[in-house]
Amino acid sequence: MSTRRLAFNSTTGKQNTPRIAIIGGGPAGASMAKLIAESKQADVSVYEAAPRIGGKSMTFAYGGALHEMGTCYSTLAHRLTNRWMRDFGIKQTPLGTQLVDGVPLMDFVRAGPGASLASEMLVYMRLWRNHTLAVAKRPNHPQVRDESAMTIDAWLHQHKLVRIRRFMLRALTNMGYGFLDEVSVLQALRWCTPGLILSGALGQIKMPDGGWQVFWERLTKGLDIRTAEPVLGLERRNAGVAVTSPSGTEQFAHAIITVAPGDAAKFLRLSQQEKEVCDAIEWGEYVTTLFEADNWFTKHEAEAYSHTLYPGAPRGQMLSARRLPRGRVTPLTQSVYLSGQYGTSDSSAALQACLAHDVNARGAAYRRTILQKRWTYFPLYRREAVRDGLVSRMQAIQGQGNIWWSGAAFSHEAVSNIVSFNKSLWRQIQPALKAAPDH
């Protein structure tokens, strides 16, 4: 294959600036490309195998309305994406009433014995802050590793956080981020920040008008985004890296991989440390289904069912369902709902049959499936790997051979976590650009 080199830098408007390749055009790749472009310190090219960018931020048009099949909400933690949306004039619609077991979410959270939610929040904020600082400053300390590797369920029981546990059923398990007896403290606390709980309490959970996919397209407009361009090979070289795609081979100063490490292993020879990181991650599956059903809820926007969320619940059950926000419902979408399920080894048809059974059991009449998406979802860290120093290993592989790593595996599935991680990673990459050759 030929080797191509751009003589003019479209991002900075200058010649002979370092070039960076980003592999993967999901939220991690798109947001990193925007950060690099805003800095004007490097030219950036994004390789995306799919015909569109956005990854799991898939917005599907049906019935004169837009439906989010993957990424759904923004919160107070989405500081940078919220700022970008304001810059573009994109408005966001708050999520309406959401129920758990037939009662409003925060009423469900407040129920149960023990201290008040306000008292638990004060304890949780202190514990969360202490853990976050400890992981940042002393990741290899035995006590920090041990706490990080605990299940979040055991940790919550240890600290008698009854109401925070009930919140996590909805905010963690229901969102596809694993059951509480599977997920480590490290990963659970990355997502369930005090700000997230505050977002729920203040009604600051929103959805962008126009859809997440359109947002990513607008965010990267004018950048070198190469959709339908899978990476076939990524090679470390003495003076940078070489990226091979169906269009040829190009030289770059650095590459940022935002796809799963296991997928990267198909085009990159992993180092031993990178293999250890790859082996420490187990990916799950989350299934979203857009469907029509008669005689179901219309006065609230979402409902979840706690018996499907507690540890030990069978996978494949309907975890929750939601309607479009009130102002977005059209005449053709009054009976349209979107559900979430954990994937199983069963066929797509079997999962649809399970969904239909659960909908009908709630007094509705499942009419038909419009679209089903089975997502490879949530990189669950093996807890023994966390205890053995996974955090430090993930940090150590950054920049090896001018290759950097981002995406859900290194932060979290949530867009807010991914963008915050990218801001930190970009600060780490910038000093390396000064020593980089001009590619």
N, C-alpha and C positions, 0 to 999 in steps of 0.2 A: 504493500500500500504506500501511497505517497505521503510525504510529510508536509503539512501546511503550516505557515506562520503568518499571522496578521501583522502587517507593517504599521497599522494605525490603531491606536487604542480608543475604542468607541466609548468606554466608560469615563476615562479621564480627559479625553481630548488631547492627549499627548502621545508622542512616540517614545518607544523604549521604556515603557513602564512594565513592572512585573505582571505576568498574567497568571490568573488562578482559575483552575477548572473545578467546578462543583458537580458532583455526581449525584443526581437525584433532584427532581424538581418539585418535591413536596413542600410543606410549610418550612422545613429546615433549610432546604436548598434555596427556596424563594426568598426567605427572610435574610439569609446570609448574603445572597446576591445583592439585595437592597442595601444592607449595611456596608458592603464593600463599595458599592456604587456611590453611596452618600459620602464615604470617606475620601473618594477620588485618589486613593493611593494605589490602586491596581485595576487592571482590566479583568473582567470576569466572564466566563462562559459556563452555562449550565447545560448539562447533558441529562435528558429525561427520556427513558425508554417508551413511556406512554405517549399517546398523541396529544395529551393536555398536561398542563402543570397543575399543582394543587394536591397531588397524592390522595390522601384520605379526605381532604377537603373537596368532596364531590357534591356539586349542586345539580339536582335533577329537575328539569322542567316538566310539569304535568298538570293538566287541568287549569292552565292559566296562572299557575303559582310555582314558586321555587321551593324545593324540598332538599334539606341537608341530609345526605346519606352517610356522612362521616362526621367531620367536625361540626359541632352545633353551636355551642355557647361561647360568649366571652364574659369575663368577670373583671373585678377591679384589678386583678393581677395582670391582666393583659395591657399593661401600661403603654408599651411601644406600639402594639398593633392598634390599640384604641387611638393613639396619637396619629398613626398613619391614616386610619379611617377618617378622623377629623380633617386631616389635610386634604383628603380626597372628597370631602363632603358626604361621606357615607354615613347615613344615620343607622342607629341600632334600635331594635324593638325589644323592650323588656319581656322576659318570659312571664306569662300570666300565672294564675293559680296552679300550683302543682301539688298533688295529693300523694300521700303514702298511706296505704290501708284505709283510704276514704277520708283522711283528715289532712289539713294543710301541712306542708313539709315541716315547718318550724314547730307546729303543735306536736307532730310525731316525734321530733327531736327532743322536745322538752318533757315528754312523758317518761315515766319510770321513777324508781326510787333514787334517793341520794341527794346530793347538793344541786343547787339551781344551775341552769345553763350558764348564767353569768359567772358563777363561782368556778365552774369547770373551765370556762374560757380563760380565766385568769391563770389557772394552773397550766392549762394547755399552752398558752402563749409562752409562759416561762420555760416549759419543757421543750417546746418546739424551738425556741431561740437557742437554748443551751445545746440541743442536739445539732442544730444547723451550724452553729459556730464550731462545735467540736469536730464535726466532719470536715469542715473547711480548714481548720488549723491543726488538728491532731488525728488525721484519718487512720494512722497506723497504731494508735494507742489501743491496747487490748480491750479496755472497757468500752471505747467508742465502737470498735468492731463488733463486740458482743451485743451491744444495744442495737446497732444498725441491723444486725442479722436476726434479731427477734422477730416473730410475727407481730404485726400491728395489733392483732387480737389479744395476744398475751400482754403486750405493752399497755394497751388500754385497760385491761383487767387489773394489771399491776398498779396502775395509777388511779383506779376507780373512776374512770371517765365514761360513765354510762351514757350520757347524752352525746358526747363526741362520737362514741361508737355508733349510736343510732344515726348520726349525721353521715358518718363514713359509709354506712350501708347504702345510702342514696348517692353520695358523692364519689365513692370509690368503686364499690362492687357493681352498682347499677350502670356506671359509665363504661364498664368493660375492663376495669383495672384490677380484677382479681378478687377472690374471696379473702376475708380478713385473716383467715388462718393460713393463707398462702403467701401473702404479700409481706415483705420485710418492712421494718420501721423506716429504713433508709428511703424506700420508694414511696411509701404511704405519706410520709411527712414532706416529701418534695411537692406533692400535689395538694394535700390538705393543709394549706397554710391558714393562719388566722384570717388572712385577707379573703380566702375562699369562703370561710364560714360567715364572715361579715357580709360578703356579696349575697349569700343566701338570705341572711337575716334582713338586709336592707333592700332586697328585691333588685339587686344590681347584676342579675344574670340576663344577658341579652343575646340577640342574634342579629348579625348585620343585614340590613336591607340590601337586596340584590344578590346575596349569597356569598359564602366564603370563597368559592372558586373564582368568582368574578373579582373579588378583592385581590387574590394572589395575581390574577392576570393584570390588573391595574397597577399593582405594586411593582411588577417587573417589566412594565411596558417600556420599550426602548432599549432593553438590555439584550444581550446575546443569549437567548433561550432556545435551545435546540431540542424541540420535542420530536418524538418518534426517532430518537437517536441513541440507541443503547450503547453502553460502553462494552467493548469486547475485550479490551486489555488495558491495564494500568501498570506501568513499569517504572520502578524507581531508577533514576539515573544520577550520575555524579552531579550534574548541573540541573537538577529539577526532576520532572516526571514527564512521561510520555503517555498520552491518552489515545487509544485506538478505538474508532467507531466505524460504522459502515462507510463514512465519508472519508476516512483516512486516519493518519496519525499526526497528532500535533504535540508540540512541546509547551510545557507550562512550568512556571517556577514552583508552584505548589498545587496540590489537589486537596479538596475537602470532600470527604465521603459522607453523604447523609443517608444512604440506604443502610439496611441492616448488615452487620458484619458478615453474617452467613451468606448474604447475596453478594457482598463484595468479594468473598472468597472465590466466586466464579470467574472474576476477571483480574484478581490481584493475588500474588503469592504472599500469603500472610506470614508475618514473623511469628516466632514462638509466643511472644507476649500477646500478639493480636489473636492468635489461635486460642489462648487461654481466656481472653475476653469473650471471644465468640462462643466458646464452649460453656461459659458461665450464664448464658442467656437462653431462656425458654420462651418462645413466642406462643401466644394464645391465639384464639380466634373470636371475633365478635361479629355478629350477624345483624344487619339492619334490614328491615323489610317495610316497604311502602305498600299498603294494602287498603282495600275498601271493606267497610263493615257497616251493617245497618243496626239501628237501635242501640247506639253506644253513646258514651259521654259527649256532651257538647258545651257544657257550661264552664268547664275548666280546661286547661291546655295539656296537662300531663298527669299521669298517675303511675305509681310504682307499687310493688307488692312485696312486703318484707319477707314473706316465707320463701321467696325465690332468691333472697339476697343473703340470708344467714349462712354461715359456714356449714357445709354438708348438703346444701340444696343441690338437687340434680341439675346438671347442665342441660341446656336446650329449652328450658322453660322461658316463657315471656317474662322478662324482668320488669318492663315498663312499656308504656305507649304514650304517644303525644300527638296532638293536633297542631295545625298551623296556628300561629298567633292570631288573635281575633281579627285584627285588621287585614290579615292576608288571606283569609278564607274566601274562596270564590264559589260561585254556584256549582262548579264541577268538583270541588274538593270538600264539600260539607261532610262527606262520609269517608274521608281519607285519613289514615293514621300511619304513624311510623313507629315500629317496635324495635326492641333490642333483645338479643338472646346471646348466650355463650354458645360457641360452636361445639359440635361433637363430631365423632367419626361418621355420623349418619349422612345420608345424601341431602342435597338441598331440598328435594321434594319431601323427605321425612321431617326436616326442620320446619317447612311450611305447614305440614300436617299437624305438628306439635303446636305451632303458633295458632292455627285455626281452632284447634281443640281448646286452647286456653282462652281465646277470645270468646268462643261460644259458651264456655263455662261461666263467663262473666255476664251472661244474659244478652250478648250481642249476636249478630249473625254474620259470620265471616263470608264475604262475597267473593273476593278474588285477590290474587297477588298482582301488584303492578310491577314492582322491581325488588329483587333481593340482592344484597351485596354481602359477600363473605370476606371479611377483612382479616389479614394476618395482623394481629393486634397485641399491644402491650407486651414489651420485652421484660418478662418476669426474671429477676435475678435469682439464681440459685443461692439460697441462704448460706450454704457452706462456703460458697465463693465470696460472699460479702464478708463473712467472718475471717476468711483467709486473705483479705486485703484487695478485693476487687476494685474499690475506689481508687487506690493508688495505682493499680495496674492500668486502669482506664486513663488516668492522667499521664502515666509514663509513656504510653504509645503515641501521644499527641506530638506530631511533628517528626516522627521517625521517617527518615528518607523523604522529607518534605510532604508527608501525607498527614492530614488532620481528619478528625472524626467528629461528627455531629449527628443529630437526629434523635429519634425517640429512645434508641438504645443507650444514649449517653445523657439523656435528661429525663424526658417523660413523654407520653403520647400527647399531652396537652400543649396547645400552641403557645400558651404563656410561658411554660417551662422551656420549650424549644427556643423561643426568641431570646429569653433571658440568658440561656446557655450560650447562644450564638454571640451575643454582645460580649460576654466574657471571653469566649474563644477568639473572637476577632481581635480583641486587645492583646491576646497572647500571640497571635500570628503576626501582627504588625512589625514587631522588632525583627522578625526573621526576614521580612521583605527587604530590609536594608542590605542584607548579605546575599540576597537572591540575584541570580543572573537575569538579564533582560530577555525574557521569552515572550 
